[in-house]
Amino acid sequence: MIERSEESTLPARHIGPRIAWIAGALAVIALLIWQGVSRGGNPDPALDHSSTAASIDIAVLVFREGLECILVLSAITASMVGDSKLYRRPITLGAAVAFVATLLTWRIVVGILDSIQDSVPALDLQAATGLIAIIVLLIVMNWFFHKFYWSGWISLHTKKKRALLKSADRGESRARVAWGLAALGFTSLYREGFEVVLFLQNYRLKLGGHAVLNGVIVGLIFASIVAVLTFVAHRKLPYKRMLVLTGALLGVVLLVMVGEQAQEMQLAHWIGTTPIPALDGIIRPWMGLWFAVFPTVETLVAQAIAAVLVLGSYAVVEVQLSRQRTAAVQHDVSLGLLQPHNTAD
């Protein structure tokens, strides 16, 4: 009977990841069907407008930021069971307020940019917002790759949570503890929301709000699926693999954005344009539409620099972590906690 019960619970342990991967596959199939129908059965990338590619990029970023927020919130609420379970409510309330604050921030930023559109040339404004978007994406990539910062962000919230719960045990006012936990929920979500708001402005100025809305909705749908599986179904999802996958996708998005930004700066005459005639037959027009790869020195050099920055920062952090692990092992050996193997017989 025990063996049968264990076998029956085994599939449930993997239902969360399976649902996530099935949802992703269905989304890709739906995208291909939609593209084929909208293009009369001919899904040629060269016939499509860049708004579809932009919506996919936006969806990836929104899902990635939502995944990071869910991971932080799950780390905060993981130990809140039994009597402390009621403290999850102020955290949820704080996250809900942060979502509303993100929408308000969107309206404020949109209003500011729209108010200066009449006095600033469109190409200059797009180039400026594009630079901001690239900076935001570089920050996101650094938070993903730099494990020191990532672990520090989670540990900062968990330490504050523990301090608040200890103060509640010492007889601290429940209202004060609730406000503190609500602030944790707020900062966990609003930081991601603020980054997304800044990131989306360049796309909005270039393509309008429709393409942005499509990407945001798709990203929120996938993030909502993960949130439901985490907080409602209490499933342990492969967060690390999902972060690695979305991080790799964001790397592609970064290269695309850098190529687009370099082209916009060329059109605004911020930088020069040096064509490479030898690449005209290799780099096709659809590659510029979907991947922002253009046969010019400036765009290709900018994308190469972005790739070196991201991969170089990842390599530096990995070397630092490897040195730390080696130093920790050597320290344990010196203290006698780890006994080296005696090869002498």
C-alpha positions, 0 to 999 in steps of 0.5 A: 500500500505504501509503495502504491501511494508513493507511485500515485504521488510521483506524477503530481510532483512533475505536473507543474513543469509539464503544464508550463512546458505544454503551455509554452508549446501551445503558445508557439503553435498558436503563434504559427497558426496566427501568422499563417492565417494573417498572412494567407498561409505564407508565414514569410518573415520578410512579409511581416512587420517588425511589430510581431517580433517586438511583441515577442521580445516584450513578452519574453521580458515581461515573463522574465521579470514576472518570474523573478518577482514570483521567485522573490515572493515565494522565497518570502512566503515559503516559511509562512505556515501555521500561525504565521500564514496570515502574514501572507495577506499584507505581502499580497496586498503590497504586491497588488498595490505595486501592480497598480503603481506600475500602471500609474507609472506607465501613465506618468512616463507616457504623459511626459514623453508625449508632452515633449514629442512636439519639441523634440524630433521623433528620431532623437526621442526614439534614439534616447528612449532606446538607450534607456531601454538598453540600459534597463535590459543590461541591468536585468541581464546583470541581475540574472548573471551576477549571482552575488546581486541576485542572492543578495536581493532575495536574502535582503527580503528574507532577512527583513521578513524574519526581523518583522516576524521576530518583532511580532513574536516580541509583542510588536504591533501587528499593524506595524508588522503588516505594514512592513510586510506589505512594503516587502511585497510592494518592492518585490513587484514594483522594481520589476514593473518600473524596469518594464515601464522604462523598457517599453517606451521605445517600442511604444514610440516606434510601433504604438501601443497595440504591439506593446499591449499584445506582448505585455498580455502574452507575458502576463499570461505565462507569468500568471500560470507560473504564479498560480502553480506556485502560490495556489497549486503549491507546485515546485517549478524548475525556476533555475532552468526557466531563468536560464532559458529566459536569460538566454532569450533576453540575450537575443533580445538585447542583441536585437535591441542594440542593432535597432538602436544603432540603426536609429542613431544612424538615422538621427545622425548621432553616429555615421554609417559605414556599409559593408558591400560584401555582406549585402548578399549574406544579410537578407532584409528579413534578418534586419526586420526580425533580428536587427542585423544590418550590413554596416560596421556600426551596427555589427560592432555595437552588437559585438560589444553588447555580446562581449559585455554580457558574456564577459560579465558572466565569465568574470562572476563564474571565475569569482564563484569558482575561487570562492568555492576553492577557498572555502574547501581549502579553509575547511581542509585547514580546519580539519573539517575535511580530511584529505585522502591518504594515498600512502598504504 
